Amino acid sequence: MDLDDPQTTIERRRILGEKDFLRMIYEEWYLSLSELLSDENTPVLEVGSGAGFMRDFVPHLIASDIARIPGIAVILNAGKLSFANESLGAIVMTNVLHHMPRPRTFFKEVSRCLKAGGLLAMIEPWVTKWSQFVYTRLHHEPFIPDSPRWEFESTGPLSGANGALPWIIFERDRQIFELEFPHLDILDVGLTMPFRYIVSGGFSRIALMPPGLFAPWKYMEGLLKPRLGHLAMFAQITVIKRT
């Protein structure tokens, strides 16, 4: 299917509902992000809600996407958020930043729209020796850690990507980020999940693992925590707007 066709996202939503192991991964991600949010009365924007279900964990979530998809409250482009200055308590997203061809424009909007003390929290691909092997050989999206620029020419909202972009911004070019966006402080970059996403089969229609093996896989990954710097495939990144 055409990755940029909204019907593909709708099909992914169906797959996510049927593949228990994959759904449990997203439940873990959503729970981890939701635990960062404190004020239930403060608006929380999810950018690129797509096929996901984060609203089940954050009831006051404003679900948004670049395409018109059932269940989406707001259609918007991440480079121009349709919210007033300092009106959002948090912005959350899952596997979205690496699809943004102009991330600097997005960060400017984040700095404008977040209240003082507000969070930008996301789950994104990360660069390690293991993830670089997997993403460059077993995944369809471009993965270019040595790209000299944050920006890239996008073929479409989902087909356009650089899976290494979060690592480039928050690890390799961290000092550049801190200089260009002085009102945004990087609170934490937590590495995670070297194997479970692979064995889930992702958004293919094939389920590689039964849900009963989710806990053993999670336990095994926990034992590998000291090696995540070499093995992690994802990172949870948390940024706060200075007060």
Legacy VTK file of the C-alpha trace (Angstrom):
# vtk DataFile Version 3.0
C-alpha trace
ASCII
DATASET POLYDATA
POINTS 243 float
0.000 0.000 0.000
1.020 3.620 -0.554
2.473 4.744 2.787
1.133 8.269 2.312
-2.428 7.158 1.594
-4.658 7.714 4.681
-6.140 4.260 4.003
-2.750 2.788 4.908
-2.966 4.407 8.333
-6.494 3.058 8.760
-5.218 -0.417 7.853
-2.402 -0.041 10.380
-4.983 0.805 13.021
-6.735 -2.477 12.243
-3.450 -4.404 12.425
-2.578 -2.766 15.745
-5.930 -3.868 17.115
-5.402 -7.480 16.030
-1.714 -8.055 16.848
-1.662 -8.405 20.631
2.140 -8.424 21.023
2.520 -5.232 18.984
-0.380 -3.558 20.797
1.287 -4.361 24.148
4.415 -2.526 22.989
2.365 0.574 22.217
0.536 0.258 25.531
3.906 0.268 27.294
5.038 3.340 25.347
1.789 5.219 25.970
1.815 4.407 29.674
5.395 5.615 29.984
4.584 8.897 28.236
1.360 9.416 30.175
3.195 9.022 33.492
5.187 12.149 32.649
2.006 14.241 32.549
0.770 15.688 35.820
-2.044 18.209 35.280
-5.216 16.595 33.933
-6.712 19.996 33.167
-3.861 21.168 30.925
-4.267 20.508 27.186
-1.976 17.813 25.796
-1.409 17.673 22.055
-0.431 14.451 20.339
1.279 15.121 17.009
0.882 12.408 14.397
-1.721 10.317 16.222
-2.222 8.202 13.102
-3.125 4.599 13.872
-2.451 4.920 17.587
-4.627 4.955 20.698
-2.811 7.207 23.173
-6.124 8.862 24.009
-6.955 5.677 25.981
-4.152 6.652 28.390
-4.554 10.449 28.293
-8.304 11.227 28.298
-7.799 14.977 27.730
-5.509 14.323 24.749
-5.958 16.375 21.558
-5.300 13.832 18.799
-3.915 15.367 15.613
-2.562 14.235 12.281
-1.536 15.677 8.950
-4.257 13.636 7.173
-8.005 13.354 7.676
-8.374 10.088 9.588
-11.334 8.900 11.694
-10.872 9.743 15.375
-8.546 12.682 14.766
-9.627 15.931 16.449
-7.311 18.353 14.627
-5.670 18.242 11.207
-2.375 20.108 11.271
1.164 20.298 9.994
3.819 20.032 12.703
5.569 23.065 11.265
2.581 25.290 12.014
0.682 24.302 15.142
-2.755 25.889 15.298
-2.571 26.761 18.992
-2.075 30.004 20.889
1.191 30.971 22.530
1.838 29.080 25.789
-1.473 27.239 25.579
-0.305 23.610 25.805
0.861 21.725 28.871
2.571 19.017 26.854
3.188 17.716 23.349
3.602 13.976 22.900
4.298 11.766 19.903
5.382 8.278 18.921
7.617 7.640 15.914
6.883 11.036 14.381
9.923 13.314 14.677
12.007 11.289 12.214
9.349 11.951 9.546
9.648 15.755 9.884
11.699 17.185 7.001
12.037 20.575 8.750
12.485 19.770 12.467
13.765 23.238 13.366
10.409 24.710 12.362
8.676 22.214 14.638
10.898 23.007 17.621
10.184 26.714 17.179
6.475 25.918 17.340
7.018 23.728 20.404
8.809 26.585 22.148
5.975 28.966 21.226
3.016 26.767 22.178
4.229 25.126 25.383
3.581 26.734 28.718
6.588 27.330 30.965
7.414 23.971 32.481
5.573 22.137 29.699
6.974 18.948 28.209
7.752 17.602 24.779
7.920 13.810 25.182
8.408 11.256 22.433
9.365 7.701 21.528
11.710 7.605 18.529
14.192 5.299 16.767
17.757 5.527 18.042
21.215 4.825 16.668
23.258 1.970 18.129
25.420 -0.664 16.471
22.509 -3.125 16.574
19.777 -0.697 15.494
21.868 0.538 12.585
22.162 -3.037 11.334
18.413 -3.614 11.680
17.163 -0.291 10.327
19.424 -0.297 7.282
18.768 -3.934 6.316
15.338 -4.925 7.621
13.336 -1.687 7.538
11.916 0.299 4.632
12.584 3.811 5.964
15.826 5.701 5.223
18.281 5.600 8.134
21.221 7.988 7.644
23.242 8.697 10.818
25.972 10.518 8.888
23.589 13.034 7.297
25.249 16.455 7.707
21.880 18.213 7.966
18.738 17.791 10.034
16.569 18.628 7.025
15.785 16.191 4.219
13.748 16.192 1.036
10.442 14.574 1.883
8.591 12.281 -0.509
5.504 12.342 1.709
4.358 12.547 5.344
5.104 8.869 6.045
7.345 7.755 3.192
9.750 10.634 3.837
12.019 9.972 6.803
15.442 9.708 8.343
15.167 7.216 11.179
18.471 8.458 12.602
17.209 12.042 12.958
16.332 11.901 16.701
19.837 10.602 17.499
21.392 13.254 15.261
19.514 16.056 17.047
19.630 14.878 20.664
22.976 13.063 20.719
25.352 13.947 17.889
24.218 17.594 17.546
22.987 18.115 21.093
25.059 21.263 21.563
23.584 22.724 18.377
20.058 22.033 19.670
20.868 23.679 22.990
22.271 26.763 21.261
19.424 27.157 18.769
16.607 26.456 21.236
17.735 27.936 24.564
14.225 27.756 26.035
14.069 23.964 25.563
16.098 21.794 27.947
16.721 18.091 27.301
15.646 16.369 30.515
16.224 12.735 29.629
17.054 10.312 26.831
16.152 6.807 27.967
17.208 3.919 25.723
14.890 0.960 25.329
13.627 -2.097 23.483
16.402 -3.817 21.505
14.348 -6.817 20.369
10.627 -6.767 21.152
9.593 -4.536 18.260
11.461 -6.768 15.805
9.905 -10.002 17.065
6.446 -8.395 17.075
6.612 -8.197 13.281
5.724 -4.509 13.392
2.912 -3.448 11.078
3.246 -6.404 8.766
0.195 -8.638 8.804
2.241 -11.508 10.242
2.278 -11.939 14.022
5.662 -13.425 14.929
5.100 -13.758 18.677
2.095 -14.740 20.818
1.209 -12.268 23.591
2.100 -14.858 26.236
5.786 -14.352 25.426
5.686 -10.578 25.918
6.681 -10.733 29.602
9.623 -13.139 29.053
10.962 -10.948 26.241
10.595 -7.856 28.435
12.417 -9.606 31.283
15.235 -10.627 28.957
15.574 -7.054 27.690
15.744 -5.873 31.288
18.785 -8.070 31.823
20.435 -6.327 28.870
20.003 -2.831 30.331
23.778 -2.311 30.806
24.219 -2.986 27.067
21.476 -0.701 25.751
24.057 1.783 24.529
24.957 -0.828 21.915
21.612 -2.605 21.501
18.659 -0.214 21.945
16.432 0.452 18.944
14.340 3.230 20.504
14.674 6.111 22.936
12.195 7.984 25.089
13.183 11.630 24.834
11.873 14.264 27.242
12.341 18.013 26.737
11.052 20.763 29.033
10.366 24.423 28.334
12.218 26.605 30.778
10.262 28.587 33.348
LINES 1 244
243 0 1 2 3 4 5 6 7 8 9 10 11 12 13 14 15 16 17 18 19 20 21 22 23 24 25 26 27 28 29 30 31 32 33 34 35 36 37 38 39 40 41 42 43 44 45 46 47 48 49 50 51 52 53 54 55 56 57 58 59 60 61 62 63 64 65 66 67 68 69 70 71 72 73 74 75 76 77 78 79 80 81 82 83 84 85 86 87 88 89 90 91 92 93 94 95 96 97 98 99 100 101 102 103 104 105 106 107 108 109 110 111 112 113 114 115 116 117 118 119 120 121 122 123 124 125 126 127 128 129 130 131 132 133 134 135 136 137 138 139 140 141 142 143 144 145 146 147 148 149 150 151 152 153 154 155 156 157 158 159 160 161 162 163 164 165 166 167 168 169 170 171 172 173 174 175 176 177 178 179 180 181 182 183 184 185 186 187 188 189 190 191 192 193 194 195 196 197 198 199 200 201 202 203 204 205 206 207 208 209 210 211 212 213 214 215 216 217 218 219 220 221 222 223 224 225 226 227 228 229 230 231 232 233 234 235 236 237 238 239 240 241 242
